[in-house]
């Protein structure tokens, strides 16, 4: 399987979203523009702006659209400095060729945590596509990202990754991927190459470049199938192994079917 490319592309997806959202923290004092169809209110005492009706908010090259947007601020050194943004209903966040959508979004400019939640949210970039049915969270301070709820990731090479929950940890200095964890109904599939892996749990560590699959592991390659309690893929060598569990008397199984050659003229 092209596992190394898969890990790299997943990292690019998370990094692209961090650049989309976190760009707003580069200069909290820069100009904020807001447009709305229904109303634009300023609650000076409570220190927040509230816009309703096809709202468009622009700041630092980022455009946020929603039916309702609230922007909390603090007054400091003679300026209103943004503290938190809340967007509701038909949320669309864009910057250049990246896009995130959902029904509810919060972004804390101090903690640098962005959360998109609701029945369905997506993120699209040139590297691929991510969707979830619960939430997508990005934490710049703790260098973490998480997608939860029937997560589906479509990479640019047409590989599709499914899981109930996907978490990623990044190095603080350069944001390179440190560790990635997928939990629940993990599937890595490439229909074009007729390859698929299944497991209950998957862990990738960058220090040894090994992916470890555990729990009902199955690896399909065209007409062949390998199954066991554990699986290991070494990204350096490209070799995948299925490992049994002697303690629980679970053996490794393999089914290898010949691939029929096409007849001439077919």
Rosetta blueprint (number, residue, H / E / L):
1 X L
2 X L
3 X H
4 X H
5 X H
6 X H
7 X H
8 X H
9 X H
10 X H
11 X H
12 X H
13 X H
14 X H
15 X H
16 X H
17 X H
18 X H
19 X H
20 X H
21 X H
22 X H
23 X H
24 X H
25 X H
26 X L
27 X L
28 X L
29 X L
30 X L
31 X L
32 X L
33 X E
34 X E
35 X E
36 X L
37 X L
38 X L
39 X E
40 X E
41 X E
42 X E
43 X E
44 X L
45 X L
46 X L
47 X L
48 X E
49 X E
50 X E
51 X E
52 X E
53 X E
54 X E
55 X E
56 X E
57 X E
58 X E
59 X E
60 X L
61 X L
62 X E
63 X E
64 X E
65 X E
66 X E
67 X E
68 X E
69 X E
70 X E
71 X E
72 X E
73 X E
74 X E
75 X E
76 X E
77 X L
78 X L
79 X E
80 X E
81 X E
82 X E
83 X E
84 X E
85 X E
86 X E
87 X E
88 X E
89 X E
90 X E
91 X E
92 X E
93 X E
94 X E
95 X E
96 X L
97 X L
98 X E
99 X E
100 X E
101 X E
102 X E
103 X E
104 X E
105 X E
106 X E
107 X E
108 X E
109 X L
110 X L
111 X L
112 X L
113 X E
114 X E
115 X E
116 X E
117 X E
118 X L
119 X L
120 X L
121 X E
122 X E
123 X E
124 X E
125 X E
126 X L
127 X L
128 X E
129 X E
130 X E
131 X E
132 X E
133 X L
134 X L
135 X E
136 X E
137 X E
138 X E
139 X E
140 X L
141 X L
142 X L
143 X L
144 X E
145 X E
146 X E
147 X E
148 X E
149 X E
150 X E
151 X E
152 X E
153 X E
154 X E
155 X E
156 X L
157 X L
158 X L
159 X L
160 X E
161 X E
162 X E
163 X E
164 X E
165 X E
166 X E
167 X E
168 X E
169 X E
170 X E
171 X L
172 X L
173 X L
174 X L
175 X L
176 X L
177 X E
178 X E
179 X E
180 X E
181 X E
182 X E
183 X E
184 X E
185 X E
186 X E
187 X E
188 X E
189 X E
190 X E
191 X H
192 X H
193 X H
194 X L
195 X E
196 X E
197 X E
198 X E
199 X E
200 X E
201 X E
202 X E
203 X E
204 X E
205 X E
206 X L
207 X L
208 X L
209 X L
210 X E
211 X E
212 X E
213 X E
214 X E
215 X E
216 X E
217 X E
218 X E
219 X E
220 X E
221 X E
222 X L
223 X L
224 X E
225 X E
226 X E
227 X E
228 X E
229 X E
230 X E
231 X E
232 X E
233 X E
234 X E
235 X L
236 X L
237 X L
238 X L
239 X E
240 X E
241 X E
242 X E
243 X E
244 X L
245 X E
246 X L
247 X L
248 X L
249 X L
250 X E
251 X L
252 X L
253 X E
254 X E
255 X E
256 X L
257 X L
258 X L
259 X L
260 X L
261 X L
262 X L
263 X L
264 X L
265 X L
266 X L
